[in-house]
């Protein structure tokens, strides 16, 4: 269902879909069928107002263009993703058409999150001989967080028309991974640095919404306690 919402939700769909697909197929085929029916029915209900006879067939493009705003250009200014950074050397908007950039962006995003789609499948296959439980195994929890980090970072770096706030999505699983890492480990130090740099990218948004003072106080407090 993340695919039917804003693009920020689409970032979690590769990891979520493969995880649910493998786990429900492994645990109960009946649960998998129920999930498939509920998901398909929800999709129909969500897009029903944009389908005949309630609306012309062309109306289906309205929600799709809102979820994937291809008409707004490959990137927004001052968004530190691949397209904005490389545009200093390669002027993408002059070098390629919008349709070509759309296909290239889709390809790079797909390649980027491919690992997030494969990792849960491989992890569940390794656990197929273990006793089944309603709880997610501890090994899988780390795999799912890493897959979510990979998927959301791929969308932030390579997808079409990224907003500054999208960087908060990969920072969420990264922060959860830091909670189990030793404070003197390279993983913890790199994660803290990535959090500071990532949140700093949202300064313009925080300033526009008058939340910059709160961000500064919370940031300094976390650095002191860390």
N, C-alpha and C positions, 0 to 999 in steps of 0.2 A: 503493500500500500504506500510506501514512501514515494513511489514513482508518480502517484497521482497528486502529490503536494508540491510545495515550492522546491526549487532545485536543491536547496540546502538539505532537504530530506532525501533526495535522490542519492546523496553521497553515501548513505548507509545501506542502500538497497542491495549491492553485490554481496556484502558480507551476510546480511540478514536473510536474503533469499536462499543462498547456498546452505547456511546453517540450518534453517528450518527445513529445507528440502531433505537434507541428509538425515537429520535427527528424527524427523517424523517418519520418514521411510524406514529408518532403522528400528524405531520403537513401536510404531503402529501405523499400518497402512490406512486404517480407518480414520485416524486423526489427520493424516495427510489429505485424504479425500475431503474431509470436512473443511479443512483450511482452504483447499482449492475452491470449493463451492462458495464459501463465505467471501473469499477474496474476489472471485469473479462477480458475485452478486453486488459487492460493494462498488466495484468498478462501474458496473452498469448503472447503479443508482447515482453515483457521482457525476457521470457524464450523460445521464438521461436528458437533462434540460437542454443539452447541445445537440441532440440527435433527433431525426425525424420521428414522429410528425410534430414534435414540440418546437423544432427549429430546423432551418435548412441545414443540409449536410455540411456546408462550408463553415457553420458555426462551431464545429468541433475544433477548428484551428484556434479559436479564441483562448481556451484554457491551455492548449499546447504551447502557443507562443508566449503565454505568461510564465509557464514552467521553464521553457527553453527560449529565452529572449534573443534569438539569433539576429533580429533586425537592429539590435542596439550596438553591434560592433563586437570585435574579438575581445576587447578588454576595456576597462575603465582606467582613467588616469590614476596613478599613484597606488595601484594594487600590485603588490610585490609577488606576482606569479610569473610563470615562464614567459608568457606573451609580452608582458610589460617590460620585464628585464631584458629579454632578447631583442625587443624593438629598438633598443639603443643602437644595435649593430644592424639588424635586419628590419627594415621598415615593412612590416607585414601587410599593412593596408595598401601599400603601393606595389608590393611584390606579388600578391595573390588576390584573387577575387574573394568575395565573402563566402561564396559556396565552397570554394577550395579550402578556405580557412576553417569552415564548419566541418568538412570531412576530415581535415588534418587534426583538428581539435578532438573530434570524436574518436579517431584512431588512437591518438596519444593517451587520452583519458582511459580508453578501454585497455590498452597495454599496461597503463599504470595501475589499474585496480584489478588486473587479472590475478595477481597473487592473492589478493583479499578474497577472491571467489574460490580459489583452489585450496587455500590453507585450511578452512574449516572442513572441507571434504576429506582431505588427507588425514587431518587430526581425528575425525570421527571414524574413519576406516581403521586407524591404528587402535582405536578403543572398542572395536566391534566385538571383541572376545571378552570384554570386561562385563561385570554385572550391571544390568540396566538400572538406572535410577532416575527419579524425577528431577534431581538436582544436576546442574551442569558441573562436570568434573573440573577440578582446579586447573588441570593442564589446559582444558578447553577455554577457561576464562581468560588466560593470558593470550591464547591464540586468537580469540574473538576480539580482544582489545587491540592486538597488533593488526588484525585484519581491518578493523574499523579505522585505525590510524592510517594504514596504507590506502584504503579506499577514499577517505575524506581528503587526505593530502593530495591524492591524484586528481580529484575534482578541483581542488583549490589551484593546483599548479597548471593544469592543462585544459580544463573545461572552458566553454565559451561564455564570456561575459560574467566574470566572477566579482562578487561584492566583497568589500573589506571584511565583513563579519564572518565570511566563510572560513576564515582561518581559525575561528573558535571551535569548529567541529573537530579538526585533528588534535587540538589542544586538550579536548575533554578526555579521550582515551589515553593520551600521553600523560596527563596528570594522574589518572588512575593507575597507570603503570608505575609512576614514580612512587606511589604509596607503598609499594613492596620492594623498592630498590634501596640498597644501603646509601646513606648520605655521602659517603666518600667514593662511590662508584662512578665511573665515567658515564653510565646511563643516567644517573640522577643529575649530574652536572650538565650534561648535554640537554636533558629534558627541561631543567630550570632555565637554561639559556634560551631554548626554543620557546618556552612559555613567555619569557620577558620580551623577546623580539616579536613574537606573534601578537601579543596583546598591544604592544607599542604600535602595531599597524592600525589599531582601531582608535588611535588618539583623535583623529579628525571626527569620527563618529561620536566619540565620547564628548568631545568639545561641542559639537552641534546639539547634543541632547543634554548639555549642562551636567554631565556626570564625570567630567575630567578630574575635579578635586577628589571625589570619592575614589577614583581609580588610583590617583597618586598616593593617597593615604593607605589604601589596601595593598598597593604594590610595595611601598616602603615597609609596611608592617610584615608582609610575608618574607621580604628579604632579611629583615632583622631576626624573625623567629626561625627562618631556615638556617 
